[in-house]
Amino acid sequence: MGSVLALAGAGRQNWPFSSDTPPPQWDTRDGRLPNPGSFHALHHSCKDVFPQQIEGVKMIVNKTLSSFFKASHTFHLSAVSPSQYRFHVEHRQSDSHGKDTDSPVLIGEMDSSGSLNAHSLLHLSERIRAKAVFQTQQAQFMTWQFETEYRGSDFTAAVTMANPDVLRESVILVAHFLQSVCSGLVLGGELVYHRGRHEEGGILTLAGQYSGPNWVATLNAGKGGAHASYYHRANKQIQVGVEFEASTRTQETSASFGYQMELPEANMVFRGNYQRLTWCSEANMVFRGNYQRLTWCSEANMVFRG
Protein backbone atom coordinates (compact mmCIF):
# COMPACT_ATOMS: atom_id res chain seq x y z
CA MET A 1 0.00 0.00 0.00
CA GLY A 2 1.08 3.50 -0.57
CA SER A 3 2.70 3.36 -3.97
CA VAL A 4 1.45 2.75 -7.48
CA LEU A 5 4.87 1.35 -8.27
CA ALA A 6 3.91 -1.69 -6.21
CA LEU A 7 1.82 -2.79 -9.21
CA ALA A 8 5.02 -3.33 -11.16
CA GLY A 9 7.01 -5.01 -8.40
CA ALA A 10 8.16 -4.40 -4.87
CA GLY A 11 11.60 -3.30 -3.76
CA ARG A 12 13.51 -0.54 -2.09
CA GLN A 13 14.81 0.77 -5.37
CA ASN A 14 11.41 1.38 -6.99
CA TRP A 15 11.46 5.01 -5.94
CA PRO A 16 15.12 5.96 -6.04
CA PHE A 17 14.98 9.69 -5.28
CA SER A 18 16.86 10.30 -2.04
CA SER A 19 15.20 13.69 -1.63
CA ASP A 20 11.93 11.86 -0.91
CA THR A 21 13.20 10.97 2.54
CA PRO A 22 11.50 13.36 4.96
CA PRO A 23 13.47 15.33 7.52
CA PRO A 24 13.33 14.14 11.13
CA GLN A 25 9.92 15.02 12.50
CA TRP A 26 11.42 16.24 15.77
CA ASP A 27 13.57 18.84 13.97
CA THR A 28 11.58 22.10 14.07
CA ARG A 29 12.76 25.65 13.55
CA ASP A 30 11.26 28.83 14.98
CA GLY A 31 8.43 26.77 16.48
CA ARG A 32 6.98 25.98 13.05
CA LEU A 33 5.88 22.48 12.08
CA PRO A 34 8.12 20.74 9.52
CA ASN A 35 7.05 19.39 6.17
CA PRO A 36 6.02 15.70 6.59
CA GLY A 37 7.78 14.60 3.41
CA SER A 38 6.47 12.24 0.76
CA PHE A 39 3.87 9.52 1.32
CA HIS A 40 6.24 7.02 -0.32
CA ALA A 41 8.80 7.58 2.46
CA LEU A 42 6.58 6.88 5.49
CA HIS A 43 8.11 3.45 6.14
CA HIS A 44 11.58 4.12 4.68
CA SER A 45 13.29 4.50 8.07
CA CYS A 46 12.34 0.92 8.95
CA LYS A 47 12.73 -0.61 5.49
CA ASP A 48 16.27 0.74 5.03
CA VAL A 49 17.40 -1.40 7.99
CA PHE A 50 16.42 -4.68 6.30
CA PRO A 51 18.84 -6.38 3.88
CA GLN A 52 17.93 -7.14 0.29
CA GLN A 53 17.20 -10.85 0.21
CA ILE A 54 18.77 -12.59 -2.76
CA GLU A 55 19.45 -16.16 -3.85
CA GLY A 56 22.90 -16.92 -5.16
CA VAL A 57 25.78 -14.51 -5.71
CA LYS A 58 25.36 -10.80 -6.47
CA MET A 59 28.15 -8.38 -7.35
CA ILE A 60 27.72 -4.62 -7.88
CA VAL A 61 30.37 -2.38 -9.45
CA ASN A 62 29.76 1.38 -9.17
CA LYS A 63 31.68 3.99 -11.12
CA THR A 64 31.43 7.79 -10.80
CA LEU A 65 32.23 9.31 -14.19
CA SER A 66 31.69 12.95 -13.17
CA SER A 67 30.09 15.06 -10.45
CA PHE A 68 26.64 14.47 -11.95
CA PHE A 69 26.87 11.18 -13.86
CA LYS A 70 27.16 7.72 -12.32
CA ALA A 71 26.98 4.20 -13.68
CA SER A 72 26.81 0.75 -12.10
CA HIS A 73 26.94 -2.87 -13.24
CA THR A 74 25.09 -5.64 -11.36
CA PHE A 75 25.80 -9.35 -11.89
CA HIS A 76 23.42 -11.85 -10.27
CA LEU A 77 24.11 -15.58 -10.47
CA SER A 78 21.48 -17.92 -9.05
CA ALA A 79 20.49 -21.58 -9.32
CA VAL A 80 16.88 -20.83 -8.31
CA SER A 81 16.06 -17.99 -10.74
CA PRO A 82 17.63 -17.10 -14.11
CA SER A 83 20.95 -15.28 -13.84
CA GLN A 84 20.89 -11.72 -15.10
CA TYR A 85 22.91 -8.56 -15.65
CA ARG A 86 21.69 -5.00 -14.96
CA PHE A 87 23.15 -1.75 -16.22
CA HIS A 88 22.21 1.35 -14.20
CA VAL A 89 22.89 5.00 -15.08
CA GLU A 90 22.06 8.09 -13.04
CA HIS A 91 22.21 11.80 -13.82
CA ARG A 92 21.92 13.80 -10.61
CA GLN A 93 23.64 17.17 -10.28
CA SER A 94 24.86 18.14 -6.79
CA ASP A 95 26.32 21.29 -5.32
CA SER A 96 29.72 21.67 -3.66
CA HIS A 97 28.33 20.28 -0.38
CA GLY A 98 27.01 17.10 -1.96
CA LYS A 99 23.33 18.08 -1.78
CA ASP A 100 20.99 17.56 -4.72
CA THR A 101 20.13 20.70 -6.65
CA ASP A 102 16.90 21.61 -8.43
CA SER A 103 18.20 20.37 -11.77
CA PRO A 104 16.39 17.43 -13.44
CA VAL A 105 17.17 13.94 -12.18
CA LEU A 106 17.25 11.09 -14.70
CA ILE A 107 17.66 7.45 -13.70
CA GLY A 108 17.58 4.44 -16.02
CA GLU A 109 18.18 0.71 -15.65
CA MET A 110 18.15 -2.10 -18.22
CA ASP A 111 18.65 -5.81 -17.64
CA SER A 112 19.95 -8.58 -19.86
CA SER A 113 16.43 -9.46 -21.09
CA GLY A 114 15.88 -5.95 -22.48
CA SER A 115 13.48 -4.74 -19.77
CA LEU A 116 13.75 -1.03 -18.98
CA ASN A 117 13.05 0.90 -15.77
CA ALA A 118 13.27 4.69 -16.17
CA HIS A 119 12.60 7.48 -13.62
CA SER A 120 12.67 11.25 -14.01
CA LEU A 121 12.21 14.08 -11.51
CA LEU A 122 11.70 17.73 -12.42
CA HIS A 123 11.42 20.70 -10.04
CA LEU A 124 8.79 22.98 -11.57
CA SER A 125 9.13 25.47 -8.70
CA GLU A 126 10.41 25.60 -5.13
CA ARG A 127 7.39 23.63 -3.87
CA ILE A 128 6.12 21.74 -6.94
CA ARG A 129 7.78 18.63 -8.33
CA ALA A 130 6.80 16.41 -11.25
CA LYS A 131 7.80 12.76 -11.64
CA ALA A 132 7.46 10.26 -14.47
CA VAL A 133 8.07 6.49 -14.43
CA PHE A 134 8.22 4.08 -17.37
CA GLN A 135 8.68 0.34 -17.00
CA THR A 136 8.83 -2.26 -19.75
CA GLN A 137 9.11 -6.03 -19.76
CA GLN A 138 11.09 -6.85 -22.87
CA ALA A 139 9.06 -5.21 -25.71
CA GLN A 140 5.84 -4.68 -23.71
CA PHE A 141 5.01 -1.57 -21.67
CA MET A 142 4.02 -2.53 -18.12
CA THR A 143 3.80 0.79 -16.26
CA TRP A 144 3.72 4.44 -17.23
CA GLN A 145 2.76 6.89 -14.53
CA PHE A 146 2.96 10.62 -13.87
CA GLU A 147 2.89 12.36 -10.49
CA THR A 148 2.68 15.97 -9.37
CA GLU A 149 3.57 16.81 -5.78
CA TYR A 150 3.15 20.04 -3.84
CA ARG A 151 5.02 20.54 -0.56
CA GLY A 152 3.71 23.24 1.73
CA SER A 153 5.30 24.45 4.91
CA ASP A 154 3.60 21.75 7.01
CA PHE A 155 1.79 19.48 4.51
CA THR A 156 2.33 17.48 1.32
CA ALA A 157 -0.27 16.78 -1.39
CA ALA A 158 0.28 14.60 -4.47
CA VAL A 159 -1.77 13.23 -7.38
CA THR A 160 -0.65 10.28 -9.52
CA MET A 161 -2.07 8.93 -12.77
CA ALA A 162 -0.95 5.45 -13.78
CA ASN A 163 -1.44 3.35 -16.89
CA PRO A 164 -3.96 5.58 -18.71
CA ASP A 165 -5.44 3.79 -21.73
CA VAL A 166 -8.05 5.57 -23.85
CA LEU A 167 -8.84 2.53 -26.02
CA ARG A 168 -9.48 0.24 -23.07
CA GLU A 169 -11.05 3.04 -21.02
CA SER A 170 -8.89 2.24 -18.01
CA VAL A 171 -6.89 4.38 -15.61
CA ILE A 172 -5.58 4.39 -12.05
CA LEU A 173 -5.67 7.61 -10.00
CA VAL A 174 -3.99 7.98 -6.61
CA ALA A 175 -4.22 10.96 -4.25
CA HIS A 176 -1.91 11.40 -1.23
CA PHE A 177 -2.10 13.92 1.60
CA LEU A 178 0.05 14.30 4.72
CA GLN A 179 -0.30 16.95 7.43
CA SER A 180 1.98 17.73 10.37
CA VAL A 181 -0.47 18.02 13.27
CA CYS A 182 2.07 18.76 15.98
CA SER A 183 5.75 18.23 16.65
CA GLY A 184 6.39 14.57 15.88
CA LEU A 185 2.85 13.65 14.74
CA VAL A 186 1.86 13.29 11.07
CA LEU A 187 -1.59 12.25 9.83
CA GLY A 188 -2.84 11.69 6.30
CA GLY A 189 -4.28 9.24 3.85
CA GLU A 190 -4.29 7.71 0.41
CA LEU A 191 -7.19 7.32 -2.02
CA VAL A 192 -6.78 4.88 -4.92
CA TYR A 193 -9.35 4.91 -7.73
CA HIS A 194 -9.25 2.44 -10.61
CA ARG A 195 -11.53 2.24 -13.62
CA GLY A 196 -11.80 -0.35 -16.37
CA ARG A 197 -14.35 -1.61 -18.85
CA HIS A 198 -15.79 -4.18 -16.48
CA GLU A 199 -14.84 -2.85 -13.04
CA GLU A 200 -14.58 0.34 -11.08
CA GLY A 201 -13.75 0.99 -7.45
CA GLY A 202 -11.69 2.81 -4.86
CA ILE A 203 -9.70 2.08 -1.72
CA LEU A 204 -9.13 4.52 1.13
CA THR A 205 -6.12 4.09 3.41
CA LEU A 206 -5.44 6.20 6.50
CA ALA A 207 -1.87 6.80 7.66
CA GLY A 208 -0.22 8.09 10.80
CA GLN A 209 3.35 8.53 12.00
CA TYR A 210 4.74 9.52 15.37
CA SER A 211 8.42 10.26 15.90
CA GLY A 212 10.61 10.54 18.95
CA PRO A 213 14.22 11.65 19.36
CA ASN A 214 15.55 8.29 18.10
CA TRP A 215 12.51 6.26 17.00
CA VAL A 216 9.69 6.36 14.44
CA ALA A 217 6.35 4.48 14.55
CA THR A 218 4.17 4.35 11.42
CA LEU A 219 0.77 2.79 10.68
CA ASN A 220 -1.25 2.46 7.46
CA ALA A 221 -4.73 0.93 7.75
CA GLY A 222 -7.57 0.58 5.29
CA LYS A 223 -9.94 -1.79 3.53
CA GLY A 224 -7.07 -3.60 1.85
CA GLY A 225 -5.24 -4.36 5.12
CA ALA A 226 -2.74 -2.83 7.51
CA HIS A 227 0.97 -2.03 7.49
CA ALA A 228 2.79 -1.08 10.70
CA SER A 229 6.49 -0.45 11.29
CA TYR A 230 8.72 0.65 14.15
CA TYR A 231 12.26 2.01 13.77
CA HIS A 232 14.67 2.57 16.65
CA ARG A 233 18.24 3.88 16.58
CA ALA A 234 20.03 2.52 19.64
CA ASN A 235 23.30 4.40 18.98
CA LYS A 236 25.47 5.56 16.11
CA GLN A 237 26.30 2.00 15.08
CA ILE A 238 23.11 -0.03 15.76
CA GLN A 239 19.64 0.39 14.26
CA VAL A 240 16.67 -1.98 14.54
CA GLY A 241 13.27 -2.18 12.84
CA VAL A 242 10.07 -4.22 13.22
CA GLU A 243 7.47 -4.53 10.47
CA PHE A 244 3.98 -6.06 10.40
CA GLU A 245 1.78 -6.48 7.33
CA ALA A 246 -1.74 -7.92 6.96
CA SER A 247 -3.76 -8.27 3.76
CA THR A 248 -7.52 -8.78 3.64
CA ARG A 249 -7.34 -9.89 -0.01
CA THR A 250 -4.90 -12.77 0.48
CA GLN A 251 -5.83 -13.40 4.14
CA GLU A 252 -2.14 -13.47 5.06
CA THR A 253 -0.11 -11.75 7.74
CA SER A 254 3.66 -11.40 8.15
CA ALA A 255 5.97 -9.98 10.78
CA SER A 256 9.71 -9.39 10.46
CA PHE A 257 12.55 -8.02 12.56
CA GLY A 258 15.63 -6.35 11.09
CA TYR A 259 18.86 -4.82 12.33
CA GLN A 260 21.79 -2.85 10.99
CA MET A 261 25.24 -2.56 12.56
CA GLU A 262 27.87 -0.21 11.17
CA LEU A 263 31.64 -0.51 11.66
CA PRO A 264 33.06 2.81 10.39
CA GLU A 265 36.64 1.87 11.25
CA ALA A 266 36.43 -1.25 9.06
CA ASN A 267 34.23 0.45 6.42
CA MET A 268 31.63 -2.32 6.80
CA VAL A 269 27.86 -2.52 7.32
CA PHE A 270 26.02 -5.63 8.59
CA ARG A 271 22.29 -6.09 8.03
CA GLY A 272 20.05 -8.96 9.06
CA ASN A 273 16.40 -9.86 9.38
CA TYR A 274 14.22 -12.61 10.81
CA GLN A 275 10.86 -13.44 9.23
CA ARG A 276 8.79 -16.45 10.29
CA LEU A 277 11.24 -19.36 10.05
CA THR A 278 13.75 -17.65 7.76
CA TRP A 279 16.88 -15.97 9.03
CA CYS A 280 18.97 -13.83 6.73
CA SER A 281 22.06 -11.71 7.26
CA GLU A 282 24.01 -9.50 4.91
CA ALA A 283 27.45 -7.95 5.07
CA ASN A 284 28.44 -5.05 2.85
CA MET A 285 32.07 -4.16 2.27
CA VAL A 286 32.74 -1.03 0.24
CA PHE A 287 36.17 -0.12 -1.10
CA ARG A 288 36.83 3.28 -2.67
CA GLY A 289 39.79 4.81 -4.42
CA ASN A 290 40.77 7.51 -6.87
CA TYR A 291 42.60 7.20 -10.16
CA GLN A 292 43.18 10.17 -12.47
CA ARG A 293 40.16 12.15 -11.24
CA LEU A 294 37.86 9.16 -11.78
CA THR A 295 36.29 7.71 -8.64
CA TRP A 296 35.61 4.01 -8.62
CA CYS A 297 33.65 2.04 -6.06
CA SER A 298 33.15 -1.70 -5.80
CA GLU A 299 30.77 -3.35 -3.39
CA ALA A 300 30.65 -6.98 -2.31
CA ASN A 301 27.51 -8.42 -0.73
CA MET A 302 27.61 -11.63 1.28
CA VAL A 303 24.30 -13.18 2.29
CA PHE A 304 23.99 -16.07 4.73
CA ARG A 305 20.77 -17.97 5.33
CA GLY A 306 19.86 -20.48 7.93
N, C-alpha and C positions, 0 to 999 in steps of 0.2 A: 504494500500500500504506500501511496505517497509519491509515486513516480510513474509516468507513462512509459518510461524506458524499461520498466519491468516487463512489459509486453514482449519485448525483444530479447529478454535474457537478464538474469540478475548478475550482480557483481559490483565490486567497489569502484571499478574503473568506468562504469557506465556514464557517470557525470564527472568528468575529469577536471572541472574548473576549481582550482584551489580557492579562489575568491568567494566561492559559495559557502565556505566554512564561516559560521557566524562568530562574532567576537564573544569573549566570555560574558555571560549575562550579568555577572557581578561587577563588571567594569563600567561604572557610570562616571560621567563628567558633568560638573556644574549642577548636580542633582537631576539631570534629565535622564529619561529612560533610553536605553540603547536600542538600536535596530535589532530585531530578532533574527535576522538573517533569512536564508532561503528555506523553504519547506523541505527541499531535498536533503538538507543537512541536519535535520532534527536528531537523527540517530547516528550521525557520523562519529561523534566522540567515542561511542561504544564500539561501533563496527571497525574503526581503525585499529583497535587492539587485537582483533582476531586475525589469525594468519589466513592466507589464501590456500585452501586445501586443493592439492593437486595429486595426481597419480603418476608416478614415474619420475623422470628427471627433467628439470626446467632450468635453463640458463638464459640470463638476460645480459646483454651488452649495451650499455648506454654511451653515447658519444655527443658531446657538445661542440657543434661546429662554429657557433658564434654566440654573441650575447642574447640573441633572440631566436635561434634555430637549433633544435635538438633532434636527434634521431636515436632509435634503439632497435635492436634485433632480439627476438625471443625464439628460442628453440625448445620445443617440448617433445620429449620422447616418452611414450607410454605403451604398455602392453594391453591396457584395458580399452583405451580410446585411440583413434588414429593419431599418429604423430603429426605435428604441424609446425609451421614457421610463421611468425608475425613480424611485419615491418611497421614501425611506429614513427611518425614525424610530428613535430610540434613547433608552431611558430607563436611565441609569446614574448613580447618585448617587455623588459624590466628596466627600472631606473638604476641609478648608481648604488642604491641601498638594497637592491635585490627585490623590490616590491613591484608587483604587476602594474603597468600603466593602463591608460584608457584606450590603448591601441587595440585593434581587432586581434582576437585569439583564434587560431586555426589549428585543429588537431585531426589527424587522419591515421587510420590503421588498416592494413590489408594482410590477410593470411594467405597461406599457400594454396587454398582452394579458390581464391579470387574474391572472397567476401570482403566488403568494405564497410568501415565504421568511421563516419566523419562527423565532427562537431565544430561549430563556429560560435563565437561570442562577440557581440558588437555593443559598445557603449554609445547609445543614442544621445544621452545627456548625463549629467552628474547622478541622476536618480533612476533613469530608465535604461534597461538593458534588454537586448533582443538575442535570442538563441535559436539555432537551427541544428537539427540532427538528421542524418541520413544513414540508413543501415541497409545493406544488401546481403543476400545469401546467394553467392555465385552470380547469376545473371538476373535474379529476381529481387525487386525492391520489397523489403520487409517492413521498414519503418521510415516515415518522413514526418517530422513534427516541428512546429514553430512555437516559440514561447516569448512572451513579453512580460517583463517584471518591473515593478515600480517599488522602490525602497524609500519610504518616508523616514522621518526622524525616529519614530517608535513603532513602525508597522511595515509589513511587506505584503504586496498583493501581486498575483501573477495569474495569467491566463495562457493555457496551452491548447493548441489544436493539433491533433495527431491523425495521420492516415486519412486525410480527406479524399473522397472518391465521388465525383459527380455522377459517373455512369452507374455505379452501384448504390448511390444515394446513402453513403455511409460516412460517418465521421465520429471522432472521439474528442470531447471538449472537457478540459480539466481546469478548475478554478481553485487557487490557493489563497489563503489569507492567514497572516500571523500578526498578533498584537502583543506588545509588551505591556502587561497590566501593572506590574510593579517591579521593583528591583529583584531580579531572579526568576520571575514568573512570566511565562509566555503562553498564551492561549490562541487557538485558531482552528481551522478546519480545511477540509478538502471536499470538493464536489465533482464527481466524475459523471459525465453524461455521454452515453453512446447511442448511436442511431444507425440502424441498418434497414434493409428491405423488409425483413421479417421480425425484427425485434427492436425494442427501444426501452431504455431504462436509465436509472441514475443511482449512484451510491454516495451517501454522505458519511464522511469520517471526521470525527472530532479529535483534536490534538492538544496536548498540554506538555509543558516542560518546566521543570523547576531546577534551579542551579544553586549550588553552594560554593564556598571558596575553592573546593577541590573535588566536587562531585556534580553529576548531572543526571537527573531522572526524567525520562520521557515516556509518554503513553499516547498511542493512537488507538481509537476504538470506534467501530462502526458496524454496519450491517454485515460487512464482509469478514469481520473478525477483529482481533486485537493484536497490537504489537507494543511491547513494553521493553525498555532497556534501562540499565543503570551503569554509569561510568564513575569510577573512583580512582583518583591519582594519589597513591600512598606517599610517594616521594618523587624525587627527580628521576629515579631510575625505574620505578615499578608502577605500572598501571594495570587495573583490572576492569572487567566489564561482564555484565550478566544480561542475557537477552531471552525474551519469551515471546513466542508467536503462536497464535491460534487462528485457524481458518474455519469459518462456518460452511464453506463450499466443499472442502475436502474432509471435514470433520477430523482434522489432525492438529496436534499441538506439539511444540518442540521448545526445549529450553537448553541453553548453552552457556558455558562459562569460559571466558578468555582472559589472558594475561599478556603483558608485554614487559620485558626487562631489558634495559639498555646498559651497555658497558662502554662508556665514551672512551676510556683509556685504550680499550682493545678495538674500538671502532666496530662494535658488534651489537646486534639487536636480536633478542630471542622473543618469539611469540608462540603461544600455545592455546589450545582450546579443548574443552571436554563437552561432548554432546551425546546424550543417551549412553551408548556403550562404546563410543568411538573416542579415542584420545589422539590428539594430533599436536605436534610441536614443530616449530620452524625456527631456523637460525639464519640470519642474514649477515653476510660479511661483505662489506663494501670497501673497495680499494680505489684510490684516486691518485692521479698524477698529472703532470703537465709535460707537454712536449711541443716545442715550437709554437706556443700560443694556442695550441689545441688541447682542450681538456678531455680526457678520456675517463670513463668510469665503468668498471665491470662489477657485477653483483652475482654472488653465488648463493642459491637457496638450497637448504638441506631440510627435508621434511621427514620426520619419523612418525610412524603410526604403530599403535599397539592396542 
